[in-house]
């Protein structure tokens, strides 16, 4: 069930951005947060990147600084309208992440930032399968999302955030082995790093034959 604050965060961009910046302080600020999942990747100006569930372009704005071939995908027309206004140098596609209208082996990198926790378990499996399909051989799926804290000090803050802004799918993700799902789908997971006392996870999985 959606909360009032969750509804407000989607309705008013300034409110969403303020909450995002506040939450990102736990990892050194928004700019650093947006780069977490991209660390160690080689990105050229012609690298084909898909910003999956791009929202209003919060991560897209950082991706276009490295590549001139960035596509944002989201199912929300309002979010895409905001993304086009905010980051006009990217291309955008309105579609569901579990039914991407792309050919096989199209992208070098698929990136998603705190979006998978919005998905129900069956959606999540389908999305991971779709990501594997649209990535080129050697392509990388890189993501950042919530994780069960390893440091108990971070439990109250994460719990409060989820209660105020998220739905039951976010709690479900805390019990989900994302690395296991990627491996099961055929990815070779070469990076799984925890931040903010374990409450955030970064995963990089490569399509390896």
N, C-alpha and C positions, 0 to 999 in steps of 0.2 A: 504494500500500500504506500502510495506517495505521500510525503509530508508537505505541510504548507511551505516550509523553507525550500524544499526541493522544487516545488512548483514556482516559487519566486525566483530561484536561481536560474531556471530556464526561461522565465518570462522576461527578466531584466538582466541584460548582459553585464552591466556594471556590478550587479550583485554577485553574479557567477564569477566574474574576474577577481573581485575582491576576496571571495572565499578561496579561490584557487591560489592567489598570491599568499594568503595567510597560511594555507595548508603547506605550501611549498617551502616555507621558512624552515621546516624540519630537516630539509636537505640542502639548505644554503641559498634558497631563493628560487624564483620561477625560472630564470634563465638556466641555472644549473639543473633544475629538475627536468626541464625539457630536453636536456642533452644526455641525461643518464642512460637512456636506452640506446643511444647512438655511439657511445664510447667504444673505441676500438674498430669502428667500421670505416672503410675507405670509401668516400663518396666523391665522385667527380661531377662536373657540370652536366654531364649527359646521363648520369645514373638515374634509372627509372624507379621512382619511389611512389608507393601508394600510402597515403595517410588514411588509414582505415578508421572509420567512425571519427572523422576529423572535427566534428562539432563546428564551432565558429572560427576555426583556424588557429587555435592557440598554439598547437604544435607545428602546424603548417608554416607559420611565419618563420620558424627556425629552420625548417627543412629547405625552404626556397633559398636560404642563404648559401647552401652547399650545392644544390642541384637546380638546373633550369627545367627539369622534367618531373615535376611533382603533381600528382593527382590526389585530390581529396574526395573521399566517398563518405556519404552520410545519408540516412533515411529521412532526416528532418529538413523540409524546405526552408524553414525559418533559419536554422543553423547554417545551411548552405548560402542563404542570402547574406547573412552576416559575414561568412567566410569570404565570399566574393568581394564584399566591400572592404574587408580588413586585409586580405591577401590576394589581390587581383592577379598576381603573376602565376598562380597555380591554376590547374584545370580542376573542374568539379563534376561529380557524377552523383545523382540522386538514386540510391538503391539500398537494399538491405545487405548487410555484410555476409549473410548466409546464402545469398543468391547474387553474387557479383557478376555484372555483365561484361566480363573480360575474357579474352582468349586464354588458353593455357600458356604457361611459361612466358608471362608478359613483363613481370617486374623483377628488378634486382633486389629491392628492399620493400618489405611491407612493414609499416610501423603503426602501432596503436598505443595510445596513451590513456590510461585509466578509463577504459571503455568496456573491457570484457566482463567486468563485474555487473554490467547492466543486463547480461544475457542469462537466460535459463539454460540448464545443463545441456539439453539437446541442441539449442541454438549454438552454444559454445563449441560443441563437437563439430557441428556443420561448418561454423566459421573457420575453425582451424583447418578443416579439410579443404575449404575453399582457398584459404591462404596458401596452402601447400600446392594447390592446383595452379594458381596464377603466378607463382614464383618460378623464375628460371632455375635451371640446374646450378647449384652453387649460391642461389639467392638466399637472403636472410630475412627471417621473421623476427622482429625485435619489439618488445612490449614492456610496459611498466604498469603495474596494477597493485591492488591491495594484497596483503599477506598476513597471516597470523603472526602477531608480534612475538619475537623471541625474548625481548626484554619486557617484563611485566609493567614497567613504568609507562610504556606506550599504549597499554591496553585501554585505560580510561579515555584518552584523547581519541583514539580510533573508534572506540565504541560510541562515544558521543557524536562524532562526525557521521557515522553510519546511521545512527538513530535519527539524526536531524535531516540528513540529506539523501539517504539511500533507501533502497527497498530490500526485500528478503534475498534477492539475487546476490547482493554484495556480501551478505553473511554466508551464503552458499559458497561463494568463491573462496572464502577463508578455509573451507573444508576441502577444496578441490586441489588436486595435484596437477597443476598446469604443466610442469615439466613432463610428468608421466603422459599426459594427453598429447603433448607435442611428439614425444618419442613414439607413442602408439600410432600416430598419424604418419610417421616416416621422417620426422626431423631429427637431425643430430644436434642435440643441445650442447653448445660449447660455452655458455655463460649463464649462470644463475647467481645473482648477487642480491643481498638484502640490504636495505637502507632504513633509516629512521627506526632503529630498534627492532628491525624485522617487519615493520608494518607496511613496507613497500618492497616489491620484488621487481627485478629487471631480468628478463630472459631473452637470450638470443638463440634461435634455432636455425640451422642451415639445411637446405634441401641438398641431400648428398646421394644422388643417383637413384 
